[in-house]
C-alpha cells in the first residue's frame, strides 16, 4: 500500500471516484467495493514501481477504464491531471526528494560518460585516426555507468556487483588484447557483438533479484524498447538543436563543425543513453505503452513486406545475393521482426482469448521463419562455394539462433490460437531465450578472432 504520508490524499481521491460511480449510475455497493479493491491493488503496485500515490491513482484509474465504462469516463474527465503528472515534479515530501536525487545521479552519470569518452584523447587517440579503438570500446564509455545506475537504484548486494564488474573487465580485455588486423572482419564483429553481450549484464542489474523470473526479464525487454524510442527522440531533438547552432554561428563567420564532430556528437551520444534511461525509469509505469503502440502499427506492415518478398522470390525464381551488406540487412530485418513479436507479447494480457492481432502475429512469425530459412540456404551455399569467413560464420550462427527462436515461437503461438497451449508458455520461451544471444555474442568476441587469425 502507499506511504502513510499520502494516505489521506489517496482516500480523498478514491472517495471522489466512488462518489462519481454512484452518482452516474445506480450500482450495487458490493460491485463498487470489488472495483475499489482492484483499484487499490493497482495503486499499490504502481507505488511499489516508484510512482507517487497521486500519480499511481491516476494511472490506475486509466487502467480501470479497460474494465469499467464509468471508470473510463472518469479517467477521461481527469486526464488533465494525468498529463501534468508526466511533466511536473511530484508534490513535496519523500517522493519528490527521491525523484530529484534520481535525476541528479542520472545527469551526473551522463556528464561522466561524456567526460569518459574524451579521456582517450588525452593519450593521443583521435576519432579519425583511431576509429577502430573507439568502435571496439564504445560500450565501455556508457554501459558500466548505466549498470552502476541500476546497481544504485536496486541496491544490489556486493557479490552481484562483483560478478557484473568481472563481466565488464573480461569484455574489455578481449576487446583490446587481440592483435586485430586494422579494420579487419574479426575486429568489426567484435565491435558489433561486445555491446550485445554486455546488454545482458545491464539487464541483470536492471532486473536485480527478479532476473530469474519471467516478469523481471520481460520488464527489461520493455525497458529496452522504451529506451530506444526515447533515445531516438532525444537524438532528433539534438539534431534540430545542432542545425540551429550551426546556423547561428555560421552567421557570424564561425565554423562549429569541429566542435560538433569532436565534442557535441560523441559526448551527446553517450550522455543521451543515461538521460533516456532515467526518463524511462522515472515514468515507466505511465509511458511503457509506446513500444506496444508502435508494434500494433508496424506488425501488419512488416507482415505484408515479408509476404510480398516471399511471393516475389517464388514468382521470379531469383536467389539472394549474400554479400556482407545484404547479410547485415537481412539479420537486422529478422531482429526487427523478433522485436515486434517481443513487444506485442509484453503488452498483451495473457488471460485474454486469442484475437485477430494474434493471428496477424503468427503470419508475421511464419513469414520471418521462411525468410530466415531462405537466408540460411543462401549463406550455406555461399560457404560451400567460397569457404568460411568470419562474417559468413557469424551470420550463419545468428540465423540459426533466430531460426530456432522463430520456429518454436510459431509452434507455441499456433497452439495458443488453437486453444492447446497458454500464452504464458510463449512469454516464458522468449524471456528464457535472451541469454542465447548474449552467449553467441560472447563466442564471436572471444573465439572468432584467434579462430580466423585476427583477419
ZAMARGU-4260 file (C-alpha; in steps of 0.2 Angstrom, whole numbers, plus 5000, padded with zeros to 4 digits):
<rodrens>
0) 5000/5000/5000 | 5005/5018/4998 | 5015/5028/5010 | 5006/5034/5025 | 5011/5051/5022
5) 5000/5051/5007 | 4986/5040/5013 | 4974/5055/5016 | 4976/5061/4998 | 4973/5044/4991
10) 4957/5041/5002 | 4950/5058/4996 | 4953/5053/4978 | 4946/5036/4980 | 4931/5043/4989
15) 4929/5055/4974 | 4930/5041/4962 | 4917/5031/4972 | 4905/5045/4973 | 4907/5048/4954
20) 4902/5030/4950 | 4887/5030/4962 | 4881/5047/4955 | 4882/5042/4937 | 4874/5025/4938
25) 4864/5015/4951 | 4877/5002/4956 | 4877/4990/4970 | 4889/4994/4984 | 4896/4976/4983
30) 4901/4980/4965 | 4909/4996/4970 | 4919/4988/4983 | 4925/4975/4971 | 4931/4988/4959
35) 4939/4998/4973 | 4949/4983/4979 | 4955/4981/4961 | 4959/4999/4961 | 4969/4999/4977
40) 4979/4984/4971 | 4983/4994/4955 | 4989/5009/4965 | 4999/4998/4977 | 5008/4990/4963
45) 5012/5007/4954 | 5018/5015/4970 | 5030/5000/4973 | 5036/5003/4955 | 5041/5021/4960
50) 5026/5032/4956 | 5019/5044/4969 | 5002/5040/4976 | 4993/5054/4967 | 5001/5048/4950
55) 4998/5030/4954 | 4980/5033/4957 | 4978/5042/4940 | 4986/5029/4931 | 4976/5015/4940
60) 4960/5024/4935 | 4966/5024/4917 | 4969/5006/4918 | 4952/5003/4926 | 4944/5011/4911
65) 4948/4995/4902 | 4936/4985/4914 | 4923/4998/4918 | 4915/5011/4906 | 4911/5023/4920
70) 4930/5022/4926 | 4935/5026/4908 | 4924/5041/4908 | 4930/5047/4925 | 4948/5045/4919
75) 4944/5055/4903 | 4937/5069/4913 | 4953/5069/4924 | 4966/5066/4911 | 4972/5084/4913
80) 4979/5079/4930 | 4987/5064/4922 | 4996/5074/4908 | 5003/5086/4921 | 5010/5071/4931
85) 5020/5067/4916 | 5030/5083/4916 | 5028/5091/4934 | 5038/5087/4949 | 5029/5077/4961
90) 5022/5085/4977 | 5033/5089/4992 | 5039/5075/5003 | 5050/5060/5001 | 5044/5055/4983
95) 5050/5072/4977 | 5067/5071/4986 | 5069/5053/4978 | 5064/5060/4961 | 5076/5074/4962
100) 5090/5063/4968 | 5087/5051/4954 | 5088/5065/4942 | 5104/5072/4949 | 5113/5055/4949
105) 5107/5051/4931 | 5113/5068/4924 | 5129/5066/4934 | 5132/5049/4926 | 5128/5057/4909
110) 5142/5070/4912 | 5154/5056/4917 | 5150/5047/4901 | 5154/5062/4891 | 5170/5065/4900
115) 5175/5047/4899 | 5174/5046/4880 | 5186/5061/4879 | 5199/5053/4891 | 5207/5043/4877
120) 5211/5059/4868 | 5222/5064/4882 | 5233/5049/4877 | 5234/5055/4859 | 5220/5044/4852
125) 5210/5053/4838 | 5192/5049/4832 | 5198/5049/4814 | 5214/5040/4815 | 5209/5028/4829
130) 5191/5025/4825 | 5193/5006/4827 | 5198/5008/4845 | 5183/5019/4849 | 5172/5006/4839
135) 5178/4992/4850 | 5177/5001/4866 | 5161/5011/4863 | 5151/5001/4876 | 5164/5004/4890
140) 5161/5023/4889 | 5142/5021/4894 | 5136/5003/4899 | 5146/5002/4915 | 5139/5019/4921
145) 5121/5013/4916 | 5124/4997/4925 | 5130/5007/4940 | 5115/5017/4940 | 5104/5002/4941
150) 5115/4994/4955 | 5112/5010/4965 | 5093/5010/4961 | 5091/4992/4965 | 5103/4992/4980
155) 5111/4976/4974 | 5122/4966/4985 | 5141/4966/4984 | 5143/4948/4977 | 5132/4953/4962
160) 5141/4969/4959 | 5157/4959/4958 | 5150/4947/4945 | 5144/4962/4935 | 5161/4971/4936
165) 5170/4955/4931 | 5160/4954/4916 | 5164/4971/4910 | 5183/4968/4914 | 5183/4952/4904
170) 5174/4960/4889 | 5187/4975/4890 | 5201/4963/4890 | 5195/4953/4875 | 5190/4968/4865
175) 5208/4975/4867 | 5221/4961/4869 | 5219/4953/4852 | 5231/4958/4838 | 5217/4963/4826
180) 5221/4967/4808 | 5216/4985/4807 | 5198/4986/4801 | 5198/4968/4798 | 5182/4957/4799
185) 5185/4950/4816 | 5188/4967/4823 | 5172/4973/4816 | 5162/4958/4823 | 5170/4961/4840
190) 5164/4980/4839 | 5146/4974/4835 | 5145/4960/4847 | 5153/4967/4863 | 5138/4978/4866
195) 5126/4964/4863 | 5134/4953/4876 | 5136/4967/4889 | 5117/4972/4887 | 5113/4956/4896
200) 5124/4962/4910 | 5114/4978/4910 | 5098/4968/4911 | 5104/4958/4926 | 5107/4975/4935
205) 5091/4982/4929 | 5080/4967/4935 | 5090/4964/4951 | 5084/4950/4961 | 5070/4947/4948
210) 5081/4942/4934 | 5077/4924/4937 | 5058/4927/4935 | 5049/4929/4918 | 5042/4945/4924
215) 5059/4953/4928 | 5066/4948/4911 | 5050/4955/4902 | 5052/4971/4911 | 5069/4973/4904
220) 5063/4969/4887 | 5050/4983/4889 | 5064/4995/4896 | 5075/4991/4881 | 5061/4996/4869
225) 5056/5012/4878 | 5075/5017/4879 | 5077/5015/4861 | 5061/5026/4857 | 5067/5039/4869
230) 5085/5039/4863 | 5079/5042/4845 | 5068/5056/4851 | 5082/5064/4860 | 5093/5062/4845
235) 5081/5070/4834 | 5079/5085/4846 | 5098/5086/4847 | 5099/5086/4828 | 5087/5101/4827
240) 5097/5110/4841 | 5113/5106/4831 | 5106/5113/4815 | 5101/5130/4823 | 5118/5131/4832
245) 5126/5129/4815 | 5115/5142/4808 | 5118/5155/4822 | 5137/5153/4822 | 5140/5152/4803
250) 5130/5169/4803 | 5144/5177/4812 | 5158/5168/4802 | 5162/5154/4815 | 5163/5136/4809
255) 5156/5125/4823 | 5159/5108/4813 | 5175/5103/4823 | 5165/5106/4839 | 5151/5096/4833
260) 5162/5081/4827 | 5174/5080/4842 | 5164/5086/4856 | 5145/5088/4854 | 5141/5072/4844
265) 5152/5059/4854 | 5148/5067/4871 | 5129/5069/4867 | 5128/5051/4860 | 5134/5043/4876
270) 5126/5055/4888 | 5110/5053/4880 | 5109/5035/4884 | 5110/5039/4903 | 5097/5053/4901
275) 5085/5042/4891 | 5087/5028/4903 | 5082/5040/4918 | 5067/5046/4908 | 5061/5028/4905
280) 5064/5023/4923 | 5056/5038/4931 | 5040/5036/4921 | 5040/5018/4917 | 5023/5014/4923
285) 5015/5028/4914 | 5023/5028/4897 | 5028/5010/4894 | 5014/5008/4881 | 5024/5017/4867
290) 5033/5002/4861 | 5017/4991/4860 | 5008/5005/4851 | 5022/5006/4838 | 5021/4987/4837
295) 5002/4987/4833 | 5006/4999/4819 | 5021/4990/4811 | 5016/4972/4813 | 5004/4972/4798
300) 5016/4982/4788 | 5031/4970/4791 | 5020/4955/4788 | 5014/4962/4771 | 5033/4966/4767
305) 5038/4948/4770 | 5024/4940/4761 | 5027/4951/4746 | 5045/4947/4746 | 5042/4929/4748
310) 5029/4929/4734 | 5041/4939/4723 | 5055/4927/4726 | 5044/4912/4721 | 5037/4921/4706
315) 5054/4926/4699 | 5064/4911/4704 | 5079/4923/4709 | 5091/4919/4723 | 5098/4930/4737
320) 5115/4938/4734 | 5123/4936/4751 | 5136/4950/4751 | 5141/4957/4768 | 5129/4972/4767
325) 5115/4961/4762 | 5118/4949/4776 | 5118/4963/4789 | 5101/4970/4781 | 5093/4953/4782
330) 5099/4950/4800 | 5093/4967/4805 | 5076/4964/4797 | 5074/4947/4807 | 5079/4956/4823
335) 5066/4969/4820 | 5053/4956/4817 | 5058/4947/4833 | 5057/4964/4842 | 5039/4967/4836
340) 5035/4949/4842 | 5043/4953/4859 | 5034/4969/4862 | 5017/4963/4857 | 5019/4949/4869
345) 5025/4961/4883 | 5009/4972/4881 | 4997/4958/4880 | 4986/4951/4894 | 4990/4933/4895
350) 4972/4930/4901 | 4963/4936/4886 | 4957/4924/4872 | 4966/4924/4855 | 4961/4938/4843
355) 4964/4945/4826 | 4980/4953/4830 | 4987/4936/4837 | 4983/4928/4820 | 4992/4943/4812
360) 5007/4940/4823 | 5008/4922/4818 | 5008/4927/4800 | 5022/4938/4804 | 5032/4925/4813
365) 5029/4911/4800 | 5034/4924/4786 | 5050/4928/4795 | 5054/4910/4798 | 5053/4907/4779
370) 5064/4922/4775 | 5076/4916/4788 | 5076/4898/4780 | 5079/4906/4763 | 5093/4916/4770
375) 5101/4901/4779 | 5101/4892/4762 | 5109/4906/4753 | 5123/4908/4767 | 5126/4889/4767
380) 5128/4889/4748 | 5140/4904/4749 | 5150/4895/4761 | 5151/4879/4751 | 5156/4889/4735
385) 5168/4902/4743 | 5173/4894/4760 | 5172/4900/4778 | 5174/4918/4783 | 5171/4927/4800
390) 5156/4936/4793 | 5148/4921/4785 | 5150/4910/4800 | 5144/4924/4812 | 5129/4927/4800
395) 5126/4908/4799 | 5126/4906/4818 | 5114/4921/4821 | 5102/4915/4808 | 5102/4898/4816
400) 5098/4905/4833 | 5084/4916/4825 | 5078/4901/4816 | 5076/4891/4832 | 5068/4906/4841
405) 5055/4909/4827 | 5051/4891/4824 | 5047/4887/4842 | 5038/4904/4844 | 5027/4899/4829
410) 5023/4882/4837 | 5018/4890/4854 | 5008/4904/4846 | 4999/4892/4834 | 4995/4881/4849
415) 4988/4896/4859 | 4977/4901/4844 | 4970/4883/4844 | 4967/4883/4862 | 4980/4869/4865
420) 4993/4880/4875 | 4994/4895/4886 | 5001/4912/4881 | 5012/4911/4897 | 5022/4897/4888
425) 5026/4909/4874 | 5031/4923/4885 | 5042/4911/4896 | 5051/4904/4880 | 5055/4922/4874
430) 5062/4928/4890 | 5072/4912/4893 | 5080/4913/4876 | 5088/4930/4879 | 5104/4923/4886
435) 5107/4913/4870 | 5110/4929/4860 | 5122/4935/4873 | 5132/4919/4874 | 5133/4919/4855
440) 5140/4937/4855 | 5152/4932/4868 | 5158/4917/4857 | 5160/4929/4842 | 5171/4941/4853
445) 5181/4928/4862 | 5183/4913/4849 | 5182/4921/4832 | 5197/4932/4832 | 5210/4918/4836
450) 5200/4906/4826 | 5201/4916/4810 | 5219/4923/4814 | 5213/4940/4818 | 5209/4945/4800
</rodrens>
